[in-house]
Amino acid sequence: MLEARDLAVGYGRQAIGTGLGLRVGPGDILCLLGPNGCGKTTLFRTLLGLLPALSGHILLDGKPMSRQSRTEIARRIAYVPQAHAPPFPFEALDIVLMGRTARLGAFAQPGAADRAAARDAMERLGIGDLAHRDYSRLSGGQRQLVLIARALAQETPLIVMDEPTASLDFGNQAHVLAQIDALARSASAEGRGVILSTHDPDQAFALNARALLMHDGRMRADGPARDVLTDAVLSEVYGIPVSVETTGSGRRVCLPSLARPTAPPKESFASGGDI
């Protein structure tokens, strides 16, 4: 559904990432990882069509994204932001209904079918009881599930998520990851492709995902997380000793050293955050 070939991303003439490539199809989960400042956010914005690629190609359903309208893109890719603060106290159902915008004509109002799709998306995520609650007064985990429901109501084959578990407590992180897994692993034809960014390699292991690890604006590793997220690679990229171990249940986890590194990872201070 989405393919990037030899992509260079950045702002103006300044390249932040080069030589990037990926492919996501139905049922795939791709976890994008890397230190702050490595180019993850810039790559995301380019894949969403919000920034033009400096070079290379992005194909959406086999067609160049640059030749597709915003409506065409919105019918194929849904976006779940890391945080969302509406300017008005919308009900949660209203937020989910916004996902139907790409399927409405100019000046059209959501109809019965749109409301049914929004309610169905909320029920699938177990948040149907939040429909008439003030979205701005929901917990962080509840708001994140509402945003995922909005993406579901958009009825796209691909969903892009920017750190969907950021700032969530342990229980809500697990709940959101379970929903992501269910979206992609659906046994029906509805299985979606999912791209998510995360700072936690453990999430790539938990989702049995394909991992794309970025470092200094380039791809450092690309493949099944269990194969490419190794002690040596993670230690090199993050600048601290990391041990990948297997629990008694067979799950892999990353254990970073708590010893103070001899030198801080340079990305941590290069830009003050993701680029």
N, C-alpha and C positions, 0 to 999 in steps of 0.2 A: 504493500500500500504506500509506503514512504521509503524513498531511497535517496541517499546523498552520496555523490561521487566526487572525490578529490576536492573537497570543499575548503575554501578559505573564508573565514568570517572575521568581522571587525567593524570599525567605524571610519568612514572616509577612506583614506588610503592606508590607515594603520591596521595591519592584520593582527588579530588576537589569537586566532587558531588557524592552522594550515594542514593540508593533507588529511582532512577528516572524511570519514566515510561510514555509513551505516545503512542497514536495511531492516525494516520492521514490517511484519505481515500479521495476518489474523492469528490470534492466540499467543503472539510473542510478547515477552516482557523484557524491555531493555532498561537497565539501570545505568545512569550516567553518573560517574563518580570523579572526584578529583579535588585538590586543595583549592582554597579561595584564590581567585585571580587566575585560574588556569584556562578560563574561557567557556565554562559550562553555560552560564546565563546568556552569553552572546550567541553560542550555538543554538540554544533553545529559541531565542528570538528570531534567528535566521530560519530555523526549521518551521516556525509558525508563520513565516512570511512577513514578519514585522520589520526585519532588516534585510536589505538586499545582500546576497552573497557576493564577496569580492571576486571570487572565481569558483569554478566547479559548477555542479548541477544538482538541483533538488527535483526529484520526480515524485509526483503524487498520482497514484493510480496510472503510472506510466507516462504521464504528461508533465512537461515543465511547470513547476509551481508559478514561475514568473508570468506565465501566460493565462493563469486562472484568476477569476475574480474573487473578491473577498467572500462573496456568498458561496461560491463553489468550494472554496477552502473550508469555510465554516460548516459545510455539509459533510465534510470528510474528516476534519480534525476538531476535537473538543479540547478545551484548555482548562485545567484546574490550577489556579494560582496558589501560591503559598499562603497568602492572606488576602482578605477582602473586607473592606469597610464601606458599606453603602452609604450614600449621603442622606438617605431617608430611612425611617424604620419600616422597611418592607417586611411582610410576612414571609416565612420560609418558603411557602408555596409560590409566592411571587418571584423569589430568586430562582427557583427551579424552572418556572415558566419562561424565564429569560433565555433558557437554552433552546426554546422553540423559535426564536427570532429568525434564524436563518431559513426556516421553512415557511415563513409567512410572507405574503406580498407586501408591497409598500402600503403603509397606513392601515394594514390589517390588524385585527384584534385576535388574541388567542381564542379558539373555539372549543367546543366540547371535547374534540379529539386531542387537542393540545393539553387541556387540563387533565384528561385521562392519562396521557403519556407522562405528565409531570407527577401525578399522584402514584402511578405505577412505579416510577423510578424511586420515589421516596419509600414506598412499601418494600421494594426489593432490598433496600438498604436498612430496613427496620426503623425508619424515622417518620412513618406516616403520621404519628401522633404530634409531630412538630409542625404540621402544615400551617396552622394559624398562629403559631408563636412568632413573636418579634425576633427576627433573625439576629439583630444586633445584641440581643440579650441571651443568646444561646452560648453554651460553652464552646471552647475552641474545637474540641472534637466533634461536637454537633454541627458547627458551622462548616467544618471540613467535609463532613458527610453530605451536607446540603449542597456544597459545591460539586461533589462527585455526582450527586443526583442530578444536578443541572447538566453535567456533561452526559449522563445517561439519557436524559430527556432530549438532548440534542440529536441522539440517534446517529452517531458517527461511527465508522469502523475503527477509528484511531483516537486515543486519548493521550494527551501530553500533560504531565503533572509536575509542577515545580515544588520539590521538597514537600510532598503531601503530608508528612508526619512531623514537620517542624513545629516546635513549641507544644506538641501534644504530650499528655502524660503516658505512662507505660501502657495502661490498658487501652487507651484510644489509639495509640500507635499500632498495637496488635490488631485492633478492630479494623482500622483503615487498611492495613496490609492484607488482612483476610479478604476484604472487599476487592482489592486490586487483583489478588490471585483469582477470585471467583469470576471477575470480569473477563480475564484472559483465558481462564481454563474452562470456560463454559463448554459443555459437551454439545451444545447446539451450534447452529451456524452463526450465532450472535457473538461468538468469541471475538473479543476486541484485541487490537494491538495496543500495548501500553508502553509509553516512554516516561520514565520518571527520573528526576535528579534526587540524589541523596548524599549526605555526608557519612552515612553509616554503611560500610561494606557488609555488615551482618544482614542488612535487609536484602541485598542481592543474593546472599546464600539462602535466606528464608524463603524467598520467592522462586528459588531455582531459576534465576534469571540469566540472561546474557548481560555481561558487564562490559561497558566501555569506559576505561579509565584514562582520564586526560592528565597531562603533565606538561607544563610550559607550552601550552597551546597546541600540543600534538597528542596523538593517540599512543598511549604507553602500553595498553593491553586491550584486546578485544576478543571476546569469546565467552563460553560458559563460565559463570562466576567460579564454580568449583575447580576449573582448570587454570584460569588466568590470574585470580586474586591469590597470589602466593605470598609467603613470608617475605621473600626477597623483593618482589615488585612493590608490595605495600610499604615496606620499610624504606625503599628508595624514594617513592613518590611523596610520602608524608614526613620523611625526615626523622623518624623515630623507629626503634626496633619494634616489629610487630610479629606476633606468633599466631598462625592460623591452626586451630586445634579442632578436633572432632569430639563432640560430647557423647555420652553413653547412648543417647537416642539416635546417633548418627548425624546430627546436625553440625555444620561447621560454624565456628565463631572466631572473631578476631580479638586478640588480646594485646593491646598496645602496652609497651613498657612504661611504667610510671617514673622511671629514672629520668633525670633532666638531660635533654639532648645536648651534645657539645655545641651545636649551633642551631638556631631556630630555622624552620623551613622558610625559605626566602619568599614564598608566595604569601605568607601570613602578613608580611609587612609591605609587599610591593604595591598593593592597591587599596588595602583596607577592606576588602570584600570581594565577592565574585564580580567578574567582568562579563 
